[in-house]
Amino acid sequence: MDVDAYVRRVESIVSDQGVFIQSVVPDDEPPFAYTVGMFARSHPEFLAVGLPVELAHGLLSDLSAAVLRGGMVFKPHDRVHRLIEEGHCLLVPIDNAEASSSSPTSFVIVGGQRLAADPSTLCS
């Protein structure tokens, strides 16, 4: 797929679903996944680093759904409980020196190993 077709695909998915999730698996670095589309809805993007791709994608999907459908607004250092078995996720803001406000533009997701049985039970 060429770059223009890829960009059109991402734009179409964001337009239809509100968010696009991209996973990346480098050969010599930890895998990561990130959202595209949250910032357009006045919410920081999410980034999951070092988690298995399937887990990262599920986390980002559930967090995005909580914002887009559930109206949640996550803040820096929120702990998200009941999304992952054996603990919680911590939303760590990414500092952006070029951002025009004090609000973070992205969160890194820290923690957890497995999705919980019922991810709809999020709380911050």
Residue pairs with C-beta under 8 A, 6 or more apart in sequence:
1 9
10 20
10 22
10 36
13 19
13 20
14 20
14 36
14 37
14 40
17 37
18 37
18 41
18 64
18 68
19 35
19 36
19 37
19 38
19 60
19 61
19 64
19 68
20 35
20 36
20 37
21 33
21 34
21 35
21 36
21 57
21 60
21 61
21 64
22 33
22 34
22 36
23 31
23 32
23 33
23 53
23 56
23 57
24 31
24 32
24 33
25 31
25 53
30 49
30 50
31 49
31 50
31 51
31 52
31 53
31 56
32 47
32 48
32 49
32 50
32 56
33 47
33 48
33 51
33 53
33 56
33 57
33 60
34 45
34 46
34 47
34 48
34 60
34 106
35 45
35 46
35 47
35 60
35 64
36 45
37 64
38 44
38 45
38 46
38 64
38 67
39 45
39 105
41 67
41 68
43 67
43 73
43 74
44 74
44 93
44 103
44 104
44 105
44 106
44 107
45 105
45 106
45 107
46 59
46 60
46 63
46 64
46 91
46 106
46 107
46 109
47 94
47 106
47 107
47 108
47 109
48 55
48 56
48 59
48 60
48 108
48 109
49 108
49 109
51 59
51 109
51 112
51 113
55 112
55 113
55 114
55 115
56 109
58 115
58 119
59 83
59 84
59 89
59 109
59 112
59 115
60 109
62 83
62 115
62 119
62 122
63 74
63 80
63 83
63 109
63 122
66 72
66 74
66 122
67 73
67 74
70 122
72 122
72 124
74 80
74 91
74 107
74 124
75 91
75 124
76 91
76 92
76 93
76 104
76 107
77 90
77 91
77 92
77 93
78 90
78 91
78 124
79 88
79 89
79 90
79 91
79 124
80 88
80 89
80 90
80 91
80 122
80 123
80 124
81 88
81 122
81 123
82 88
82 116
82 118
82 119
82 121
82 122
82 123
83 89
83 112
83 115
83 116
83 119
83 121
83 122
84 111
84 112
84 113
84 114
84 115
84 116
85 112
85 113
85 114
85 115
85 116
85 117
86 112
86 113
86 114
87 111
87 112
87 113
88 111
88 112
89 109
89 110
89 111
89 112
90 109
90 110
90 111
91 107
91 108
91 109
91 110
92 107
92 108
92 109
92 110
93 104
93 106
93 107
93 108
94 104
94 105
94 106
94 107
94 108
95 104
96 104
96 105
96 106
99 105
